Amino acid sequence: MAARKAKASAPAGGAPDLSGLSPDEAAGVRRALKAGQGSTLRFWDKLDLAGRQRLAAQLAGIDYDLVKRLIAEHVSGSGAAAAKAPAGKLEPSPVDRLPASEDERRAEERFREAGEDAIRAGRVAALTVAGGQGTRLGYDGPKGCYVFGPVTGRTLFRHHAEKILAVSRRCGRTIPWLVMTSDANFEVTRDYLVRERFFGVDPAAVHIFQQGMLPASDRAGQLILEAADRLAMSPNGHGGTIQALSDAGLLDKLAAQGVDTISYFQVDNPLVRAVDPVFIGRHIAASSEMSIKVLKKCGPLEKVGVAVTRGGRIEVIEYSDLPDELAHARDAKGELLYWAGSIAIHVFSVPFLARLAGEAKRGGGLPYHRAEKAVPCADAEGKTAKPDGKNGIKFECFIFDALPLARKGLVVETRREEEFAPIKNATGEDSAESCRKMLADEWARWIEAAGGEVPRRADGTVDGRIEVSPLYALDAAELAAKLPAGFRMKPGSDVVLA
Ligand code: UTP
């Protein structure tokens, strides 16, 4: 069905009946009316007291000043255009390229040592952002609980936990694990991780926290009701991480423990080096406040943000905001000029995040972006219905917008086949299937480099299923040290190294 055009009106009988509501709930309703969001009360007369209380409590939790600003900037009025047009000439960002010489490889080893020293000193925490809705994947549950393991059915959370644990064991120091969830998946995530005993990570070092939620607006600037007694709310984007860390008291807590560096990654990329000592060492050596990993885009229009400079500051520009002629521009050797695709693997300094959280409290902070989405909404009877097309606007902050705010930022190249196999879609590109293939390729490369044999089909793909636990090997060298001599995988067989 098409989006319902909401009318900004009080309930049929005029002023809503607030009897039975708590003072806070009643104040929430009044604030919604004052903010011109009376259409959220259009089923008020039909709701019983419990329904009214639910809706009123939700209305009481809305920051109407922020909502007003977002609607003015992104839905109606001239602010929308102004917010879309940042000034300054775009140029490709400087990037620390992959080591190409012996000297550079030796330097990389020194960065590894520095990173491991920092981990040993208890300066490093890992952060998984897992608050998204995973709509493209269409999986019913938190994405972290999604089974991607080809043989044992390991989940994304298990894989990340084991990676963190493996680095902890190597360095002899517990690495705190921060997991960002949202209102929609906090409880299920917490219960799952508790049930699985955090896959061996010290429970005292695991911090599951929640990001903020924001209401969605229709094109007329009215908040959308998902049902008669419920607003359509969604997480405020991975940029909400900074505020959420601060609100949960985690920035102070980490600082008090001596943690000054956070390794940040997304829950849906099992190929990531969750805690990469080389990357951390580079970040520390450069006195960077925020460092990002990039890889060569597979074509001019690959849908990843691109590292650029604007007005002398490094930033990540969304693929949809990179002008077409720049996306296609090539250098004298025929290489893409804007080749450096950001893959959402970052290292942050904790004082930097604390500074940004402080600025946000004073009205600064990360900008919001608009995204047009199909938002399930209340039909004429107040029942939730799926819209035919995009009917609403959601507001999100992006974590990479922190980069130009850093006093010093760093961009580091990595290899796609070693770090980026996201599970975004149910099928095709960036799906569980494409991810499993990349993991099988990596594990097969490790086994072959260790002298083992892996059967391959005519097209080069692995003939069989391989799964390597991070606790068995985090990299080729560790696998080589453990793989039994004369290891041979039979065609079409399953191999688990755990
Ligand atoms: P995506 O932007 O790919 O979103 O998130 P998503 O929710 O996983 O999937 P779609 O777009 O609905 O299909 C990238 C990473 O950022 C996290 C996600 O959990 C994922 O790890 N994320 C995203 C958050 O933690 N919070 C958000 O508000 C958005």
Residues whose N, C-alpha, C, O or C-beta is under 5 A from the ligand:
A	BS01	UTP	V129 A130 G131 G132 Q133 G134 T135 R136 L137 M180 P235 N236 G237 H238 Q266 V267 D268 K424
